Amino acid sequence: MSTAIVWFRRDLRIADQPAVRAALEKSDKVHFVFIWSPEDESLGSASRWWLHYSLLALHQSLEKTYGVQLELFRGKPAAILEDLISKSQAQFLYWSRLYDPQTRKRDEKIKEHFKKKGLEVKSFNASLLFEPTMIANKSGKPFQVFSPFWRHCLASGPIESARAAVSKKLVASKSLSSLSLRDLGLLPKIKWDKKMAEVWRPGELGAQERLAVFLKAAVKSYSTDRNIPGVEGSSRLSPHLHFGEISPHQIWNSTSSIINSSGNSSRVRASSVAKNSAEVFLREIGWREFAYHLLYHFPHTPDEPLRAEFKKFPWRKSKEDFEAWTKGRTGYPIVDAGMRELWATGWMHNRVRMVVASFLVKHLLIEWQKGAAWFLDTLVDADLASNTLGWQWASGSGADAAPYFRIFNPILQGEKFDPDGAYVRRWVPELADLSNKFIHKPWLLENSPALYPAPIVDHAFARKRALQAFAQLRLNDSLLQ
């Protein structure tokens, strides 16, 4: 009887899971394994918390669907796989592809090693609609602007349909000396995660539940509500996507049904609004694809600016300002609300992410890499590709970036996107009693709240300083287009 090994990584689901499907087609004896390698996986504290519960959910799903357990290991993947293959006498080794540069190099070595030993070793695309190698501009080069990239993607052909999980009972096999989930040491020693447990349900079922709720209600007004942090207007699917608990194909297929459906005459307008919102939402899936396209083709960008001119940017070093930013004590309510939401829940509204990132790199002139590192440590959706794209966009140093002279005014951003102060009142409770007039500029009150800090920098001064700093780069014309 043949034996297969499925090596799980950031693909923690069984539906629309090509590696699982391939293993089940080849063998009635399958070992499903996860290898925790802290040296290779630089996951932050929030992501480790999520991973713990996602692995627990996957274990339960495998038991229920296939009658086998998820087997857990810790150490270097190459060495552990060598041992597992020797003990199980497996003939097949399957996994889902990852796209960060270090993992790509490691996986290629592992694949070649076991192929030489006679195994069938295959990797599959389980996390993207379009492989980075599939998409290129007319010159055969990678895209650096989103709109033409996305038009090219959509013109490349029909997007594959998601496939249901295979229903099959496997032959029970002896465990390969699996660790317990607690042995991986993913949970925090200090119990700061209570709020996160109240907000999130990691795992495949949680992802499907989140998508269903979004498509039933919020997607209809997504095009407008997605920018309002005080309402539940976004999908909040990003951590589920990051850990592969749901595939982009599943999201695409489910959302496309709204676009393709036709309403009766009495519902034409409502149907049109819903379709428009669904299209806007799918465009956000496109931005995620664009992020992976850039990471694949420009592997240096998590650490260095894509636009080389920005290597000379005159960043400030201020431990005090950076700490005030991380703790939500900048004196600007919309910024502080976002940073406190992040600390409490491991997530931050996307509009607010742009505001807090702009504030760090332009108001405080602190290098974007420090902000990116903080996000990677504190976000449950700490995705290297998306995080890099977002921070390089905010700093003006990346592909399709915001113009360097666009400096968000945190007061106006708050007044525009949180006009009634609902978001600020929730996350900055010391300002809860302020009127709408002063909720985003409490320092203008004669008796400003004693527990809330004054702004750590004046907006007008910060804007002028940032523009002077950018002027020193002597940017070429391509950066101004």
N, C-alpha and C positions, 0 to 999 in steps of 0.2 A: 504493500500500500504506500503510495507516495505521500510526502509531507511537504507542506508549504509554511513559510514564515512571512507574516505581514508585520512590517516594522512601522508602527504608528509614530507620527511626529506632530505636526500641526494640521492634522486631518482627522480629528477625533469624532468620527461619526461612522455609521455603517450604510446609510442611504447615499446614493450617488457617489459611491466610493470605489473607484476603479481598481485599486490594489486589492481590496477585499473581494470584489467580484472575480478578479482574475484568480485569486487563490482558491476560491470556492469552486470555480470551474475546473481547476486542475487536481484538486485533492479533497478527500474526506477527512483528512487529519491536518488541522491548521493551528499553528501557534501564533496568537496575536500578542505582540510584545511592544512595550514602550521602554525606552532607555533614557533615563534622566542623566544628562551629562552637563553638570554645572559649568565645567570648563568651556564647553562649546556653546551652551545656551545661556546667554547673559540676560536672563529674565529678571525684571524688577520684582519688588515685593508684591505688588498688586497682581501682576501676571502669574506669579507663583501660586498665590491664593486661588486664582481662577483655575489654573492648571490642576491643582489638587482635586477640586470638585468636578472638573470636566473629566478627569480620569476615572473618578468614582462613577460618574454617569455612564461612561463608556463601558466600564466593567459590568455594570448592571445590565446594559443593553446587550452585550455579548452573551452573557449568561442566559438571558431571556430568549434571545433569537437563535443562538447556535448551541447553547448548552455547554459553553466553555468559558474560561476566565481570561481576563487581561493579565498578562504576565509582566511584572515590573522589574527593572534592573537599573543599576546605577554604575556609571563608569564610562570608559571610552567605547563608543559604538563598535568600532572595528574589532576590538578584542572580545567584546561581549558577543557579537554576532558569530565570530569564529568559534567560540565555545558552544553557543547554542546550536549551530549547524552541526558541529561534531557530535553533540549529545542526541540531537533529534534525527540525524541523518536526513535532513531536509534536502530536497532537490530544487526547491523554488524559493526565491527571496524577492519580495515585492515591497515597494514603498511609494509614497507620493512625493513629488518633487518640491524642493524649497529653492529659493532664488537669491538668497543673500550670498555674497562672494565666498566667504569662508566655508559655508556648508556645501556649496556647489563643488568646491575643490575636494573636500573630504569625501563627499558621496561618490564622486567620479573614481577616486582611488578604491573605495570599497567595492564599487561595481566591477571594476576591472579585476580586482583581486579574486572575487568569488566566481567570476566568469571563467578565469583561468583554471579554477578548481572544478569546472564542469557544471556549475549550477546555472539554472536559468534565472537571471537577475534582470528585473525590469522596474523602471520608475514610471510614474504616471502623473499627468496633470490633474490635480484634484482641487485647485484653489483659484484658477483663473479662467476667464472666458477665452482669452487669447494668449498663447504662449509668446513671451518676449521675442523669440526668434522668428515668429511668424509675421511680425509687423515691421515695415520699413517704409521710408518715404521714397519718392521717385528716384532719388540718387542712391538708394540702397542703404541709407544711413538711418539711425534711430531718430524718431521725432523728438522735438524739444518744446513743442507748443501743443496744448491739449486739443483744441478744436479740430485741426486737421488730423491729429492722431485718432480721435474718436470717429470722425467721418470715415477714415480709412478702415477702422475696425468694423464698423457697421456695414460697410460695402464689401467686406471680405467673404461674406456668405452667411447662411443661416446659423444661428447659435444652437448648439446641440441641446437636446432635451435632457432634463435630469432623469436619472433612473432610480427606481425604487430599490430598497434593500432586498437582497436575495434571501428567501426563506428556506432555511436548511438546517438540519441537526447534524452536527459533526461528531465523528468518532472521538470519544474521550481519550485524551493522551496524558501521560505523566507530566506534571509541571516541571519546568526547567529551573528549579531553585529560585522561584520568584520571591521578591521582597514584598513586604506589606506596603500599602500606600503611605502609611505614616512613616515608614523607614526612609522615604525619599526626602523628608524634612522640608516640605514645601510651605507648610502653614507657619504664620508668624508666631514667635515665642511670646511676644507681648500682644494681647488680644485687642488690636486696633480695628479688626475687620467686622465688627458687629453690624455697622451700617451697611457695608457691602453685602452681607448676607441677607439683609432685608430688601435690598434693591434688585439683586441679580439671581438668576437661576442658571448656572452654567450647565452645559451639556446639550446634546442633540435635541431632546424634547423641549428644553427651555428655548432653544433657538427657533424651533418650529412654532412654539407658542407665541414668541415675540413677533415673528413674521405674520402670523395669523391675526393677532391683535392690531398690528400696524395696518395691514391691508384692509381690515374691516372698518377702521375708523380714521386713523391719522393720515393715511396716504391721500385721502380725498382733498385735504387742505395742505398737503406737504409743501407745495410751491411757495406758500406764504408763511405757514406756521414754523417751517424749519429754521427760520431766522429769529424766532422769538423764544428765548431761553426759559421764559416763565410758564410756557405751556408744553405739554407732551406732544410736540409736533414732529419729532424725528424718529427714525426707526429704532435706534439704539441696538442695531445688529452688529456693530463693528467688532465687539469682542468675540461674538459667536463666529463671525467670519475669520477673524484672526486665528482662532484655534481650530478652525475647520469643522466646527460643529454643524455648519450649514454651508452649502456650496453656492457660489455665485450663479450657477446654472439653476439651482432651485429657486433662488430669489428672482432671477430673470424670468423664468417660466411662470411663476405665480403672479408676478407683477404685470407681465405682458398680457395676461388674460383680461386685466382691467382695460388695457389699451385697446385690445381687439374686440371686446364685447360691445354690443350696440344697445343703447337704451331706447325705450319707446318714446313717442313724440312728447309726452308730458315730462319726460326726464332728460331731454336732449341736452339742456344747458348744464344740469348737474353732472351728467355723464361726461360732457366736454371738459368740465373743470377737473373731474377725477382723472381723466386721461392725461391732461396736461401735467397734473401733479405726479402721476405715475411716470411720465417721461422724464420729468425733472429728477425724480428719485433714481431712475435707471442711469441717468447721466452721472450721478454720484458713484455708482458702481464703476462707471467708466473712468472716473478720477482715480479710483483704486487700481484699475488696470494700468493707467498711465504711471502711477507711482512705481509699480513693479517693472514696467518697461524701462523707466529711468534707472532704477536700482540695478537691473540686469546689465544695461549697456554702459552705465557710469558707476562702477562699483566703489569708487573713491568717495562718492557724495555723502555717505553718512558722517564722514569726518572732515571733508574739505568742500569748499564752495565749488559748484559746477562752473561758475564764471570766475576765471582765475584772478581777475582784477580785485575781487573781494578778499583775497588773501592778505592784502595790504590795508584792510580796513582798520582804522584806529579805535579798536574796542577799549572800553574802560574796564578796570578791575575793581569791583566794589563788593566785598563780602557782605557788607551791611545791606546794600540795596538788593542784592540777589536773595538774601534771607528774607527780607521784607516781602519780596515778590512770592517766594515759595510759601510763606505763611499767610498770604492774603492780608498783608498789613501795609499796602502801598498808599492808602488814603483815597484811592479811586474805587468807588463801590462796585462797579461792574467788573473790574479786574479782580478785586478781592473776593467777590462772590464766586467767580470762576475758579480761583485757586482753592477756595475752601470746599467747593463742590468736588473738585478733583481729589482732595485729601480724604474727604469723607466717603466718597462712593467709587473712586477709581475711574471716574469718567468726567468729561466736561463737554458741554454743548459746543457744537462746531463753530458757531458764530463767535462765541466767547473765546474759543481757542485762538482764533485769529486776533482778537483784541488783546489778549494777554501776551501772545507772542510778539505782536507789534510793540506793545508797551516795553517788553524786556529789551528788544534789540534796538528800538528807536528812541524811546523815552529815557531808558537807562544806559543805552549803548553797551550792553553786556552781550557777549558773543552768543550766537544762536546755538552753538554746540552745547553750551551749558543748559539752555532751556530744553533742547532736545533730549539730553541725558536725564533731566528731571522728569520729563514726560514718560520716557521709557521705564523709569523706576516706579512711577505712580499710576500709570494708566493700565486698566485691565485690557484695553485694546492696543497695547504698546507694540504696534506693528512697525518694523524698521523702515519699510518702503514708504508707507503713508506718513509716518512721523518725519522722515527726511524731506519728503516733498513739501509738507506743510511748513516746516521751519525754514527751508530754503526759500519758499515762496514769501514768507513773512519778512525775511531779511533782504529780499531782492537779489539774492545771489544764485538762485536756481533756475530751472527751466520754467518758462511761462510764469515767471515770478511777478509779484506786484511791483509796479514801478517804485524805484527807491525813494521817490519824493512823496509817495502816498503814506502819510503818517496818520493812523487812526487817532481821532480825538476821543478819549475814553468817556468824556462827559456826553458828547453828542451820540456816541454809539449806545450808551446806556439809555439816553432819552428816546432814541429812535427805536431800539429793539426791546427795551424793557420800560415802556412809557408809564406803566402804572406801578413800577418798582416791585412787581411780584417776585422776580428772581432775586433781586438784592435783599428784599425783606426775608426771604427764606434762608439765605446763606450768610447774611450779615445781620443777625437779629438785633444788634445794638442800634441799628438804624430803622427798625421796624415801625416806629411811631412817627417818622418824618413824613411830611406831605410829599406828593408827587413832584412839587416844584423844587424841593431841596434833596430828594432822595439820591440824586446822582452828583450833587455838589454840596454836601453837608457843611463844608467849611465856610459857606456864605452866611450861615446862621449866626446870629449874635451869640447864642449859647449853643455851640455845636456839641454833639454827643461826647461826653468826657472819655468814654471807653474806646472811641474810634480815633485813629491817628490822622493828623493833617497830611496832605499830599507830600510824598517824599521828594517830588520834583514838580515845578510849575510847568504846565503844558506848553505854554508859549515859549518858555526858555528851552524846554526839551526839544521842541520842534526845530527851533533855530539851530541848536547845537547839533542835531542829527543831520540837518541839511549841510552844515559846514563840514561835518565829518565825511559825508558822502562826496562832497565837492572835491575833497582831497584825493579821491581815487582817480580823477581825470578819466571818467568812464568814456568808452568809445561809443560811437553812434548806435551800435547794435544793442546796447543795453537800454537805450532810450526808446526803442521801438515796441 
